[in-house]
Amino acid sequence: MHGWIILDKPLWLGSTQAVSAVKRALRQSGAGKWKVGHGGTLDPLATGVLPIAIGEATKLAGRMLDSDKIYDFTVSFGVQTDTLDLEGKEIAASDHRPTLANVEAILPRFTGPIEQAPPAYSAILIDGQRAYDLARAGQDVEMKTRAIIIHNLAISSPQRGEDSAACPQGGLAKLGEGAAAEKINEITFTAHVSKGTYIRSLARDIALALGTVGHVTMLRRVKAGPFTLESAISLDKLDEAVRGGGIAQLMLPLTAGLDDIPALAVSPDDALALRQGKVLVGKPHTGLMLAMEGDTPVALVEASGPEIRVVRGFNL
């Protein structure tokens, strides 16, 4: 049982609760106790791709945290909350509403390398305490900006009054000038972002750049590292697998979390050396690779010139 279960996390479930659900499922299926962890926190109000690592795959959970993510999210204009989402209380309001043309015009400002201040309601440590604990205690929390990268930010579906309309290929030109000039109450984006990006902060900053305020009303992660919604399962599907004794069939192999790096075939002798933490010397290579002895993952290795060093070893 070394691999991944990719959950389509439902609304209101915390990431830690999701990990507990998988642990419980493993026990109930007769697989016994295994080390389990997740590859990137999702807020309770967020849904979507939550990679759950099992066994030796937990050694790759940190790498998953560092991977790029893709989100769909909706920003509602006119109200800002203290948590920057539906869960919080109102702290600011504005009657101003932007047009679709206004929104498209400011998107370049939020694409590429930017600085972002995380939400006060986040798990970031400040003097040894979680920021959200300080915020809930009523303290003013000053969040320092950090460098992130927004690889791509696109409009998905603007909301005009009571009717939603998808922004077609080609953008505003195909919507027409009239539609582009209409005031909108909310809008949905798709964002491809680097590690450390807070979508709630991105929504806040977009609203402020448009001369209003806003908060997130929908947040769905559609990709985390190499994992997408196509490989994600619901908790109901997990429960069905437990009852049917087929939980192993839902698991992706440990190597699924390393699809983006090349494999390095090693001999049994070299595999033994890597398992002992030794440095291999051979043909020049560069960068991260997955050392494989046949079909068995041996270690995540870093190559620099002729030397190959172990980054993470797998006990398989």
C-alpha positions as CSV (number, residue, x, y, z in Angstrom):
1,M,0.0,0.0,0.0
2,H,2.5,2.6,-1.2
3,G,0.9,5.2,-3.5
4,W,-1.7,7.8,-3.8
5,I,-5.4,8.2,-3.4
6,I,-6.6,11.4,-5.1
7,L,-9.7,12.7,-3.3
8,D,-12.2,15.1,-4.8
9,K,-12.5,16.9,-1.4
10,P,-16.1,17.9,-0.6
11,L,-17.2,21.2,0.8
12,W,-16.7,21.8,4.5
13,L,-14.3,18.8,5.0
14,G,-10.9,19.8,6.3
15,S,-7.7,18.4,4.8
16,T,-6.8,16.7,8.1
17,Q,-10.3,15.1,8.2
18,A,-9.7,13.8,4.7
19,V,-6.5,12.2,5.8
20,S,-8.4,10.6,8.7
21,A,-11.0,9.3,6.3
22,V,-8.4,7.5,4.2
23,K,-6.7,6.1,7.3
24,R,-10.1,4.7,8.5
25,A,-10.8,3.3,5.0
26,L,-7.5,1.5,5.0
27,R,-8.2,-0.1,8.4
28,Q,-11.7,-1.1,7.5
29,S,-10.6,-2.7,4.3
30,G,-8.1,-4.9,6.2
31,A,-5.0,-3.1,4.9
32,G,-4.0,-2.3,8.5
33,K,-2.3,0.9,9.7
34,W,-0.3,2.9,7.2
35,K,1.4,6.3,7.3
36,V,-0.9,8.8,5.5
37,G,-0.4,12.4,4.6
38,H,-1.8,15.0,2.2
39,G,0.0,16.9,-0.6
40,G,-1.4,20.4,-0.1
41,T,-4.0,21.9,2.3
42,L,-7.4,22.8,1.0
43,D,-9.6,25.1,3.1
44,P,-12.9,23.6,4.3
45,L,-14.8,25.9,1.9
46,A,-12.7,24.7,-1.0
47,T,-13.3,21.5,-3.1
48,G,-11.3,19.5,-5.6
49,V,-8.0,17.7,-6.0
50,L,-6.5,16.6,-2.7
51,P,-3.6,14.1,-3.1
52,I,-3.4,11.7,-0.2
53,A,-0.1,9.9,0.1
54,I,0.1,6.5,1.6
55,G,3.2,4.5,2.9
56,E,6.4,5.5,1.2
57,A,4.6,8.0,-1.0
58,T,4.4,10.3,2.1
59,K,8.1,11.0,1.4
60,L,6.9,12.9,-1.7
61,A,4.2,14.9,0.1
62,G,6.6,17.8,0.6
63,R,7.4,17.9,-3.1
64,M,3.7,18.0,-3.8
65,L,3.4,21.0,-1.6
66,D,6.0,22.8,-3.8
67,S,4.2,22.0,-7.0
68,D,2.1,24.3,-9.2
69,K,-1.7,24.2,-8.7
70,I,-4.7,25.2,-10.9
71,Y,-7.9,26.6,-9.4
72,D,-11.3,27.7,-10.5
73,F,-12.6,30.5,-8.2
74,T,-15.4,33.0,-8.1
75,V,-15.1,36.5,-6.8
76,S,-18.2,38.3,-5.5
77,F,-17.9,42.1,-5.6
78,G,-19.2,44.5,-3.0
79,V,-18.2,42.9,0.3
80,Q,-14.9,42.0,1.8
81,T,-14.8,39.6,4.8
82,D,-12.2,39.1,7.4
83,T,-11.4,35.6,6.1
84,L,-11.7,36.7,2.5
85,D,-14.3,34.1,1.8
86,L,-17.9,33.1,2.7
87,E,-17.0,32.0,6.2
88,G,-16.0,35.4,7.5
89,K,-17.8,38.5,8.7
90,E,-18.1,41.7,6.6
91,I,-15.4,44.2,7.2
92,A,-15.7,46.5,4.2
93,A,-18.4,47.3,1.5
94,S,-18.5,49.1,-1.8
95,D,-21.4,50.0,-4.2
96,H,-19.0,50.1,-7.1
97,R,-19.1,47.2,-9.7
98,P,-16.6,46.7,-12.4
99,T,-17.4,45.9,-16.0
100,L,-16.0,42.8,-17.8
101,A,-13.8,45.2,-19.8
102,N,-12.4,46.6,-16.5
103,V,-11.6,43.0,-15.3
104,E,-9.8,42.0,-18.5
105,A,-7.8,45.2,-18.5
106,I,-6.2,44.5,-15.1
107,L,-5.4,40.8,-15.6
108,P,-1.9,41.5,-16.8
109,R,-1.1,43.1,-13.4
110,F,-1.8,39.7,-11.8
111,T,0.1,37.6,-14.3
112,G,3.8,36.6,-13.9
113,P,5.9,37.2,-10.8
114,I,4.0,39.3,-8.3
115,E,4.1,40.1,-4.5
116,Q,1.2,38.9,-2.4
117,A,0.3,39.4,1.2
118,P,-1.3,36.1,2.6
119,P,-4.6,36.3,4.4
120,A,-4.6,36.9,8.2
121,Y,-6.7,33.8,8.5
122,S,-4.0,31.4,7.3
123,A,-1.7,28.8,8.9
124,I,1.4,30.9,8.5
125,L,3.5,31.0,11.7
126,I,4.1,34.4,13.3
127,D,6.3,34.3,16.4
128,G,5.5,30.7,16.8
129,Q,1.7,31.1,16.6
130,R,-0.6,30.4,13.7
131,A,-1.9,33.6,12.0
132,Y,-5.5,32.4,12.2
133,D,-5.2,31.9,16.0
134,L,-4.0,35.5,16.4
135,A,-6.7,36.8,14.1
136,R,-9.5,34.9,15.9
137,A,-8.2,36.4,19.2
138,G,-8.8,39.8,17.8
139,Q,-5.2,40.8,17.3
140,D,-4.0,42.9,14.3
141,V,-2.0,40.6,12.2
142,E,0.5,42.1,9.8
143,M,1.2,39.7,7.0
144,K,4.4,40.3,5.1
145,T,4.3,40.1,1.3
146,R,5.9,37.2,-0.5
147,A,7.0,36.5,-4.0
148,I,4.7,34.2,-6.0
149,I,4.1,33.4,-9.7
150,I,0.8,33.5,-11.5
151,H,1.5,31.5,-14.6
152,N,-1.9,32.1,-16.1
153,L,-5.1,33.9,-15.0
154,A,-8.1,33.8,-17.3
155,I,-11.8,34.7,-17.1
156,S,-14.1,31.7,-17.0
157,S,-17.6,33.0,-16.6
158,P,-18.7,36.5,-15.7
159,Q,-22.0,36.9,-13.8
160,R,-24.3,39.6,-15.2
161,G,-27.3,40.2,-12.9
162,E,-29.1,36.8,-12.6
163,D,-27.6,35.3,-15.7
164,S,-24.2,33.8,-16.2
165,A,-22.4,33.7,-19.5
166,A,-19.2,32.0,-20.4
167,C,-16.5,34.2,-21.9
168,P,-15.9,32.6,-25.3
169,Q,-12.6,31.9,-27.0
170,G,-11.4,35.3,-28.2
171,G,-12.4,37.2,-25.2
172,L,-14.4,40.4,-25.1
173,A,-14.4,40.8,-28.9
174,K,-16.8,37.9,-29.3
175,L,-19.0,39.0,-26.3
176,G,-19.6,42.3,-27.9
177,E,-19.1,45.9,-26.6
178,G,-22.5,45.9,-24.9
179,A,-21.8,42.9,-22.8
180,A,-18.2,44.0,-22.0
181,A,-19.6,47.3,-20.7
182,E,-22.2,45.8,-18.4
183,K,-21.6,45.9,-14.6
184,I,-21.0,42.5,-13.1
185,N,-21.6,41.3,-9.5
186,E,-19.2,38.4,-9.6
187,I,-16.9,36.6,-12.0
188,T,-15.1,33.2,-12.1
189,F,-11.5,32.8,-13.0
190,T,-9.1,29.9,-13.7
191,A,-5.6,30.5,-12.2
192,H,-2.4,28.4,-12.7
193,V,-0.2,29.4,-9.7
194,S,3.0,28.6,-8.0
195,K,3.4,27.3,-4.5
196,G,2.7,29.8,-1.7
197,T,-0.2,31.5,-3.6
198,Y,-3.4,32.2,-1.7
199,I,-6.4,32.5,-4.0
200,R,-8.3,34.4,-1.3
201,S,-5.6,37.1,-1.4
202,L,-5.6,37.1,-5.2
203,A,-9.4,37.7,-5.1
204,R,-9.0,40.5,-2.6
205,D,-6.3,42.2,-4.6
206,I,-8.2,41.9,-7.9
207,A,-11.2,43.5,-6.4
208,L,-9.2,46.4,-4.9
209,A,-7.5,46.9,-8.3
210,L,-11.0,47.3,-9.8
211,G,-11.9,50.0,-7.2
212,T,-14.1,47.9,-5.1
213,V,-13.9,45.0,-2.6
214,G,-14.6,41.4,-2.9
215,H,-14.4,37.9,-1.4
216,V,-14.2,34.3,-2.7
217,T,-17.5,32.5,-2.9
218,M,-16.3,29.3,-4.8
219,L,-12.9,27.7,-4.8
220,R,-12.2,24.5,-6.6
221,R,-8.7,23.0,-7.2
222,V,-8.7,21.2,-10.5
223,K,-5.0,20.2,-10.6
224,A,-2.2,19.7,-8.0
225,G,1.2,18.8,-9.5
226,P,0.5,15.9,-11.9
227,F,-2.9,15.0,-10.4
228,T,-6.2,16.2,-11.9
229,L,-9.9,15.8,-11.3
230,E,-9.9,12.9,-13.8
231,S,-8.1,10.7,-11.3
232,A,-9.9,12.1,-8.2
233,I,-12.6,10.1,-6.4
234,S,-15.4,11.0,-4.0
235,L,-15.6,9.9,-0.4
236,D,-18.6,7.9,-1.4
237,K,-16.5,6.0,-4.0
238,L,-13.9,5.4,-1.3
239,D,-16.6,4.0,1.0
240,E,-17.9,1.7,-1.8
241,A,-14.4,0.4,-2.4
242,V,-14.0,-0.4,1.3
243,R,-17.2,-2.4,1.4
244,G,-16.2,-4.2,-1.8
245,G,-12.7,-4.9,-0.7
246,G,-11.2,-3.0,-3.7
247,I,-9.5,0.0,-2.1
248,A,-6.1,-1.0,-3.7
249,Q,-7.7,-0.6,-7.2
250,L,-8.3,3.1,-6.4
251,M,-4.7,3.8,-5.6
252,L,-2.2,5.3,-8.0
253,P,1.4,4.0,-7.8
254,L,4.0,6.0,-5.9
255,T,5.6,6.9,-9.2
256,A,2.5,8.8,-10.3
257,G,3.7,11.7,-8.1
258,L,6.9,11.8,-10.2
259,D,5.5,11.7,-13.7
260,D,7.3,15.0,-14.5
261,I,10.8,13.8,-13.9
262,P,12.9,11.3,-15.9
263,A,13.6,7.7,-14.8
264,L,17.2,6.4,-14.3
265,A,17.6,2.7,-14.7
266,V,20.1,1.3,-12.1
267,S,21.6,-2.2,-11.6
268,P,20.9,-4.3,-8.5
269,D,24.4,-3.3,-7.2
270,D,23.7,0.4,-7.8
271,A,20.3,0.1,-6.2
272,L,21.8,-1.4,-3.1
273,A,24.4,1.4,-2.9
274,L,21.6,4.0,-3.2
275,R,19.6,2.3,-0.5
276,Q,22.7,2.6,1.7
277,G,22.9,6.3,1.0
278,K,26.0,6.1,-1.1
279,V,26.9,8.4,-4.0
280,L,27.0,6.9,-7.5
281,V,29.5,8.0,-10.0
282,G,28.9,7.3,-13.7
283,K,27.7,9.1,-16.8
284,P,27.1,12.9,-16.4
285,H,23.5,13.8,-15.6
286,T,21.7,16.9,-14.4
287,G,18.7,17.5,-12.1
288,L,16.2,15.3,-10.3
289,M,15.6,11.7,-11.5
290,L,13.8,8.6,-10.2
291,A,16.2,5.7,-9.8
292,M,14.4,2.5,-10.8
293,E,15.6,-1.1,-10.4
294,G,13.4,-2.7,-13.0
295,D,9.8,-1.7,-12.0
296,T,10.8,-0.9,-8.4
297,P,11.4,2.7,-7.3
298,V,14.7,2.9,-5.4
299,A,15.2,6.6,-4.7
300,L,14.6,10.2,-5.8
301,V,18.1,11.3,-6.7
302,E,19.8,14.6,-7.6
303,A,22.5,14.4,-10.3
304,S,25.2,16.9,-10.7
305,G,27.8,15.9,-13.3
306,P,28.9,12.4,-12.8
307,E,27.7,12.2,-9.1
308,I,24.2,11.0,-8.2
309,R,23.1,11.6,-4.6
310,V,20.0,10.4,-2.8
311,V,17.3,13.0,-2.1
312,R,14.6,10.5,-0.8
313,G,15.1,6.8,-0.5
314,F,12.1,4.4,-0.7
315,N,11.9,1.3,1.4
316,L,10.1,-1.0,-1.1
